[in-house]
Amino acid sequence: MRTKSPDLHHRLGTACRMSWPPATPTHPSTERDQDMTDHPTPSSATSHTASEDLVTQACVHIDAAVRQVEAAADADVFSPLLGLAGLLSLIRGGLDPSTRSAVDPNDPFLPMDHVDRALSLLDAVPPSAGPADLLVWSLRLQDLRDALMAAVMAQR
């Protein structure tokens, strides 16, 4: 059972209102306070650029893996490697559609090495600084890594 409060100020619409406008601050603002709020901190801008670089580097490694997996399929349209290359390309496009790697005939890495490097680079990106769906693409890449490993082992 609800009871009414004996205090008149607790009734709806009769509470004490605060005076408007609010009281002025007790200390005057200084030029230093204004400088601190007008400019972004350099560390936040630097970390955002660094995380973009990590995502770009990861995309370059994914694209290099795509090229190598496509080459390993040897133009066989029924090769499961072509499907994996397409999925890798989809992940790279989801992370950064504008990044492509240059063809390097002397590339010392295998496709698995490129995928592992991309995963480690994506793990280094802070979630707040990377793309909104970074975790989703990282998990997809991890799943695809396992499938790529199985396909490479089956091909040998």
N, C-alpha and C positions, 0 to 999 in steps of 0.2 A: 504494500500500500504506500502510495506517495503522499507526502505531506508538504504543505507549503512552508517555505522558509519565513520565519518571522521578520527577517531583514528585508526592507522594501527595495533595497538595491539589487537583490537577487532575482527580482521578477523581470520577465522579458520586457525589453524596451525601456527600462527605468534605471539601467546601470549607469554609473557615473561615467561620463565621457571624458576622454583626455582632451586637454586644451590643444588646439591646432593653431598655428604650426608648432612643431615640437621645439623644445627649448634649444637655444644655440649651444654649441659645444663649449665646454669650460675653457679649452685651450684653443687659441687661434691656429688655423692651418698655416703651415710654413711652406716655403717654396720647395723644400726637400720632400715633404709629403706629396705634393703635386707631381714632382718628378718621378716618384716611386710608382704612382698609379698610372701615369700617362704612357709609360713605355713597357713593352713586354720584356720579360727577363731573357737574357741571351741564352741561358741554358735550355729554356723550353724551345726556342727556335733552332738551336743547334741539335737537340735531340730529335726534333721532328725531321730535319734534313737528314740526319744520320739514319733514322729508321727508314726513310724513303730510299736511301742508298742501299740499305740491306735488302729491301724488297726488290729493288732493281737488280742487284747482284744475284738474288735467288732466281729471279725470272730468267736471267742470262744463263744460269746453270740448268734450269729446266728446259730452256730452248735448245741448249747444246745436247742435252739428253734426248730430246725429241729427234734431233737430226741423226744422232747415232743409232737410235732404235729404228728409225725409218730405214737407215742404211743397212742395218742388220736384217731387216725383213726382206731385203734383196728383191724388191719390186713384186713380191708374192702377195697378191691381193687377198689371199685367204690366210695370211699369216696373222696369228694373234698379236704379234708385235705391232702391227699397224694400228690395231685398236688401242693398244696401250699408248702408242705414240700420240694418237688423237686425244686420248684422255689427258695425257701430260700437257699437250698443247692447250686444251681447254682450261686446265688449272693455271697455266702461265697467263692465258688471256684473262682469266678472272682476277688475277692479282694485278697485272699491269698489261693491258692489251697493246701498248705501244713499244714494248721492249722486245728486241730480237737480238740474238747473238750472231756474231760474225763467224763464218765458217773457218775453222782452224784445222788444217790437215795434220798438224803435229800435236793435237790435243792429247795430253798424257792420261786424262781421266776416262774411265769407262762410264757408261750410262748410270750405273748404280752409284758411282762416286759423285757424279753431278747431282743426282737426286739427294744423296746424303748431305752434300754441301748445302743444297737449297734448303733442306729441312733444318739444318743447324743455323743457317742465316735467318730463316723465318722464326725459329725459336728465340733468337736474340732480339727480335723486334718487340718493344713493349706494346701490349694490347691497345693502350690508349693512343699510341702514336701511329699505328699501322692502319691499313684499310679496315673497315667495319667488319668485314667477313673473313678476316685473316685466319682465325681459328678454324673456320670451316674448310678453307682451302688447304691449310696445313694438315688437317685430319684426312682430307681426300688424298693429298700427296702421300701421306704415310700409308694409307690403305693401298694406293697404287704402287708404292715401293715394294710392298709384300707380293703383290701380283706380278710385278716386273721381275722380281727375284725368282719366283716360281717359273715364269716363262723362260727366263735365261737358263735356269737349271734344266728345264725340260728340253731345251734346244740343244744342249750339249750331249 
